[in-house]
Amino acid sequence: IVVLAAVALSAGPAAERRSDLPDRLTDQEFWKLTEDLSEPNGYFRSDNLVSNEQVFARVVPEVVSRTKPGGVYLGVGPEQNFTYIAAMKPKMAFIIDIRRGNLHLHLMYKALFELSADRAEFLGRLFTRTRPEGLTPQATAQELFQGYLGASPASDEVYRENLRAIEDVLVKKHKLPLSPEDLSGIDYVYRAFFAYGPSITWSTNTGP
């Protein structure tokens, strides 16, 4: 339903006003939108840190055929949005969820994208694993995950260094006024990827 909503938004009258959209938001504008549009945190029965939809990519060809680049994307949940955004090429994207933890997840991604030179480095930071030899910037997704599946977790000290780097990007570089609860939430999300590595599923968490 969310994907259809994104199609309708991009294909309807809003698509004719693409030129009204800003090229980018300032850090202050981004955070104001986040705060103004957010409601109190809600409850969901699992963390849902990765998608539980195994066939979400099947709709991509039809979505691309029915939209034009430069519109507005509306999505929900975790990383499946990146597949849709890469395919649809919107000028602006909104990702919504009942849990504030989803905001923490995407803030983590935002920082890791900025910290990483390529996809292999990104996965190494995401899972806190040492980059396997032979993984070049041209490595396929399958090669990347096969490589990291066999990689041993780094130490908790390395995890803490990576977490500090994430916090520095968000708080020091972008000056986002994250609360102690937000920083704790980012730690909680990031630790799940550290604990489970490439074997993480939608139902895993770091709670008791």
Disulfide bonds with the S-S distance in Angstrom:
none
